[in-house]
Amino acid sequence: MSEWLVLALAMVAVCAIVLVVLVLQQRRIGEDDDPTETPDVIEYMTMMIGVVYAIVLGLAIAGVWEARSAAQDHVRNEAQALHEIHERVRVYPADVRDHIRADVDAYVSHVVTTEWHAMRSRGELTQKGTELLDTVRHDVTDFEPRNDFQAQAYQPLVDQVTAADDARNARADSTGATMPGVVWFGLIVGGLVTIGMIFALQIRRTARELILAGLFSALIAFLLFLIWDFDAPYSRGIAATAEPFLMLFPGAG
């Protein structure tokens, strides 16, 4: 089932639950009830709870979005480092150059096909990918420059291998969820409290009030879904992609 379909169903369900509870609550209120008698302290508390929860939601969304952007940067840095290796080895002898390029292509092809699927489904990198990158490292570091021109290119190539390895390690660290469980507990409980404060107000069953209550609860559900969707940078709908690899290595896919 599509994640967006799940979101739509969840928003509809939250709206329906809130509206049903409001209607049932209003049926129990007598005709002599006066909604203007809602204590000022309840209105103030409702407002403050909403403000505090809005700040918490904003911080959570900013945090998971930053983690998602950082995950995409890791992919971009790794792809760029490998591209630099692929291009800079042109100063090496033809047999060495072709061998290194073939190993780089093999690693990139493995990342965008097999390893990316493993990241999305299991949240981890593959041992095969690590071995392929080690092969590239050995290709670069084991070469003995035969002239000054090759010697000048040697150290930058080693540096690019290091950069690719660092980016890969950072990508591995970003595959899991970024939000701790205690934060999720606070977000869910805070959402329930915020929506629950609607029932502390003496609202009537007018179309305007019911629509506003439903839209408010649906908004909370949407924002929580957005945080959940961003929480796994490589695994869900709005996720980091392998596009940097595919742009620099068109034949990898």
Salt bridges, closest charged atoms under 4 A:
ASP33 OD2 - ARG204 NH2 3.81
ASP73 OD1 - ARG76 NH1 2.58
GLU78 OE1 - ARG171 NE 2.81
GLU84 OE1 - ARG88 NE 3.02
GLU87 OE2 - HIS86 ND1 3.39
ASP98 OD1 - ARG97 NE 3.50
ASP103 OD2 - HIS99 NE2 3.33
ASP105 OD1 - HIS86 NE2 3.48
GLU115 OE1 - ARG168 NH1 2.80
GLU115 OE1 - ARG171 NH2 3.03
GLU124 OE2 - ARG122 NE 3.08
ASP134 OD1 - ARG137 NH1 2.60
ASP139 OD1 - HIS99 NE2 3.45
ASP165 OD2 - ARG137 NH2 3.23
